[in-house]
């Protein structure tokens, strides 16, 4: 039983260490803005995708009306 508790304690300490590491890394990313996300240039692609969805909806609606 004590051996199992030792493994559990070891695992818990490892999880705490991993959490602290990831938290510090996240803070660095936010501080230095190493990661940036931009949606520039997506508008034409999104418009095309939306038009395809609307066309599919129109097609299925027309099929249901005709059957």
Backbone as JSON Lines, residues from 0, in Angstrom:
{"i":0,"aa":"X","n":[0.82,-1.2,0.0],"ca":[0.0,0.0,0.0],"c":[0.86,1.26,0.0]}
{"i":1,"aa":"X","n":[1.91,1.28,0.83],"ca":[2.78,2.45,0.87],"c":[3.5,2.64,-0.45]}
{"i":2,"aa":"X","n":[3.82,1.52,-1.12],"ca":[4.48,1.61,-2.42],"c":[3.56,2.29,-3.43]}
{"i":3,"aa":"X","n":[2.3,1.93,-3.41],"ca":[1.32,2.53,-4.31],"c":[1.16,4.02,-4.0]}
{"i":4,"aa":"X","n":[1.1,4.37,-2.74],"ca":[0.98,5.77,-2.36],"c":[2.2,6.56,-2.81]}
{"i":5,"aa":"X","n":[3.37,5.92,-2.79],"ca":[4.57,6.58,-3.26],"c":[4.48,6.92,-4.74]}
{"i":6,"aa":"X","n":[3.95,5.99,-5.54],"ca":[3.79,6.24,-6.97],"c":[2.77,7.34,-7.22]}
{"i":7,"aa":"X","n":[1.71,7.33,-6.42],"ca":[0.69,8.37,-6.58],"c":[1.27,9.74,-6.25]}
{"i":8,"aa":"X","n":[2.03,9.81,-5.17],"ca":[2.66,11.08,-4.79],"c":[3.64,11.53,-5.86]}
{"i":9,"aa":"X","n":[4.4,10.61,-6.4],"ca":[5.36,10.93,-7.46],"c":[4.64,11.45,-8.7]}
{"i":10,"aa":"X","n":[3.56,10.79,-9.06],"ca":[2.76,11.23,-10.21],"c":[2.17,12.61,-9.98]}
{"i":11,"aa":"X","n":[1.66,12.84,-8.77],"ca":[1.09,14.15,-8.45],"c":[2.15,15.24,-8.53]}
{"i":12,"aa":"X","n":[3.35,14.98,-8.02],"ca":[4.42,15.98,-8.09],"c":[4.82,16.24,-9.54]}
{"i":13,"aa":"X","n":[4.84,15.2,-10.36],"ca":[5.18,15.38,-11.77],"c":[4.12,16.23,-12.47]}
{"i":14,"aa":"X","n":[2.86,16.0,-12.12],"ca":[1.78,16.78,-12.74],"c":[1.86,18.24,-12.33]}
{"i":15,"aa":"X","n":[2.2,18.5,-11.08],"ca":[2.36,19.88,-10.6],"c":[3.51,20.56,-11.33]}
{"i":16,"aa":"X","n":[4.61,19.83,-11.49],"ca":[5.77,20.39,-12.18],"c":[5.44,20.69,-13.64]}
{"i":17,"aa":"X","n":[4.72,19.79,-14.29],"ca":[4.32,20.01,-15.68],"c":[3.39,21.22,-15.78]}
{"i":18,"aa":"X","n":[2.46,21.35,-14.87],"ca":[1.55,22.49,-14.86],"c":[2.32,23.8,-14.72]}
{"i":19,"aa":"X","n":[3.26,23.83,-13.79],"ca":[4.05,25.05,-13.57],"c":[4.88,25.4,-14.8]}
{"i":20,"aa":"X","n":[5.44,24.38,-15.44],"ca":[6.23,24.6,-16.66],"c":[5.35,25.18,-17.77]}
{"i":21,"aa":"X","n":[4.19,24.58,-17.99],"ca":[3.3,25.04,-19.05],"c":[2.76,26.44,-18.75]}
{"i":22,"aa":"X","n":[2.49,26.72,-17.5],"ca":[2.02,28.05,-17.12],"c":[3.1,29.1,-17.39]}
{"i":23,"aa":"X","n":[4.35,28.79,-17.06],"ca":[5.45,29.72,-17.31],"c":[5.66,29.91,-18.81]}
{"i":24,"aa":"X","n":[5.58,28.84,-19.57],"ca":[5.75,28.94,-21.03],"c":[4.62,29.76,-21.64]}
{"i":25,"aa":"X","n":[3.41,29.59,-21.15],"ca":[2.28,30.36,-21.64],"c":[2.49,31.85,-21.36]}
{"i":26,"aa":"X","n":[2.98,32.16,-20.18],"ca":[3.25,33.56,-19.83],"c":[4.29,34.16,-20.77]}
{"i":27,"aa":"X","n":[5.32,33.39,-21.1],"ca":[6.34,33.88,-22.04],"c":[5.75,34.13,-23.42]}
{"i":28,"aa":"X","n":[4.9,33.22,-23.87],"ca":[4.28,33.4,-25.17],"c":[3.43,34.66,-25.21]}
{"i":29,"aa":"X","n":[2.69,34.9,-24.13],"ca":[1.87,36.11,-24.08],"c":[2.72,37.36,-23.99]}
{"i":30,"aa":"X","n":[3.81,37.29,-23.23],"ca":[4.68,38.44,-23.04],"c":[5.39,38.83,-24.32]}
{"i":31,"aa":"X","n":[5.9,37.84,-25.03],"ca":[6.7,38.12,-26.23],"c":[5.9,38.03,-27.52]}
{"i":32,"aa":"X","n":[4.67,37.65,-27.4],"ca":[3.81,37.53,-28.58],"c":[4.48,36.71,-29.68]}
{"i":33,"aa":"X","n":[5.01,35.56,-29.29],"ca":[5.67,34.69,-30.26],"c":[4.67,34.06,-31.22]}
{"i":34,"aa":"X","n":[3.44,33.95,-30.77],"ca":[2.41,33.35,-31.6],"c":[1.39,34.42,-31.92]}
{"i":35,"aa":"X","n":[1.15,34.62,-33.19],"ca":[0.12,35.57,-33.6],"c":[-0.82,34.87,-34.57]}
{"i":36,"aa":"X","n":[-2.07,35.22,-34.48],"ca":[-3.07,34.64,-35.37],"c":[-3.72,35.78,-36.13]}
{"i":37,"aa":"X","n":[-3.78,35.63,-37.43],"ca":[-4.36,36.67,-38.26],"c":[-5.35,36.04,-39.23]}
{"i":38,"aa":"X","n":[-6.45,36.7,-39.44],"ca":[-7.45,36.21,-40.37],"c":[-7.41,36.91,-41.71]}
{"i":39,"aa":"X","n":[-6.35,37.69,-41.94],"ca":[-6.24,38.42,-43.2],"c":[-6.27,37.44,-44.37]}
{"i":40,"aa":"X","n":[-7.06,37.76,-45.35],"ca":[-7.11,36.94,-46.55],"c":[-8.08,35.77,-46.46]}
{"i":41,"aa":"X","n":[-8.76,35.59,-45.33],"ca":[-9.68,34.48,-45.19],"c":[-11.06,34.78,-45.76]}
{"i":42,"aa":"X","n":[-11.4,36.04,-45.9],"ca":[-12.74,36.42,-46.32],"c":[-13.19,35.73,-47.61]}
{"i":43,"aa":"X","n":[-12.39,35.71,-48.67],"ca":[-12.85,35.04,-49.9],"c":[-13.11,33.55,-49.69]}
{"i":44,"aa":"X","n":[-12.28,32.91,-48.9],"ca":[-12.44,31.48,-48.66],"c":[-13.69,31.21,-47.82]}
{"i":45,"aa":"X","n":[-13.92,32.05,-46.82],"ca":[-15.1,31.89,-45.98],"c":[-16.37,32.16,-46.79]}
{"i":46,"aa":"X","n":[-16.31,33.16,-47.65],"ca":[-17.48,33.46,-48.48],"c":[-17.79,32.29,-49.4]}
{"i":47,"aa":"X","n":[-16.77,31.71,-49.99],"ca":[-16.98,30.57,-50.88],"c":[-17.58,29.39,-50.11]}
{"i":48,"aa":"X","n":[-17.06,29.13,-48.91],"ca":[-17.57,28.02,-48.11],"c":[-19.04,28.27,-47.73]}
{"i":49,"aa":"X","n":[-19.37,29.52,-47.35],"ca":[-20.74,29.84,-46.99],"c":[-21.67,29.67,-48.19]}
{"i":50,"aa":"X","n":[-21.23,30.1,-49.35],"ca":[-22.05,29.96,-50.55],"c":[-22.29,28.49,-50.87]}
{"i":51,"aa":"X","n":[-21.28,27.65,-50.67],"ca":[-21.45,26.21,-50.9],"c":[-22.46,25.61,-49.93]}
{"i":52,"aa":"X","n":[-22.41,26.05,-48.67],"ca":[-23.37,25.56,-47.68],"c":[-24.78,26.0,-48.06]}
{"i":53,"aa":"X","n":[-24.93,27.28,-48.41],"ca":[-26.25,27.77,-48.78],"c":[-26.79,27.06,-50.02]}
{"i":54,"aa":"X","n":[-25.93,26.78,-50.98],"ca":[-26.35,26.07,-52.19],"c":[-26.81,24.65,-51.84]}
{"i":55,"aa":"X","n":[-26.12,24.01,-50.93],"ca":[-26.51,22.66,-50.51],"c":[-27.86,22.7,-49.79]}
{"i":56,"aa":"X","n":[-28.06,23.7,-48.95],"ca":[-29.35,23.86,-48.26],"c":[-30.47,24.08,-49.28]}
{"i":57,"aa":"X","n":[-30.2,24.95,-50.26],"ca":[-31.19,25.21,-51.3],"c":[-31.53,23.95,-52.09]}
{"i":58,"aa":"X","n":[-30.48,23.17,-52.42],"ca":[-30.68,21.94,-53.18],"c":[-31.51,20.94,-52.4]}
{"i":59,"aa":"X","n":[-31.2,20.75,-51.12],"ca":[-31.94,19.79,-50.3],"c":[-33.38,20.24,-50.08]}
{"i":60,"aa":"X","n":[-33.58,21.55,-49.94],"ca":[-34.94,22.08,-49.78],"c":[-35.75,21.82,-51.04]}
{"i":61,"aa":"X","n":[-35.13,22.05,-52.19],"ca":[-35.82,21.81,-53.45],"c":[-36.16,20.33,-53.63]}
{"i":62,"aa":"X","n":[-35.24,19.44,-53.2],"ca":[-35.5,18.0,-53.29],"c":[-36.68,17.6,-52.42]}
{"i":63,"aa":"X","n":[-36.75,18.16,-51.21],"ca":[-37.84,17.81,-50.3],"c":[-39.17,18.31,-50.83]}
{"i":64,"aa":"X","n":[-39.18,19.5,-51.45],"ca":[-40.42,20.04,-52.0],"c":[-40.91,19.2,-53.18]}
{"i":65,"aa":"X","n":[-39.97,18.69,-53.97],"ca":[-40.36,17.93,-55.16],"c":[-40.78,16.5,-54.84]}
{"i":66,"aa":"X","n":[-40.41,15.98,-53.69],"ca":[-40.77,14.58,-53.38],"c":[-42.03,14.46,-52.57]}
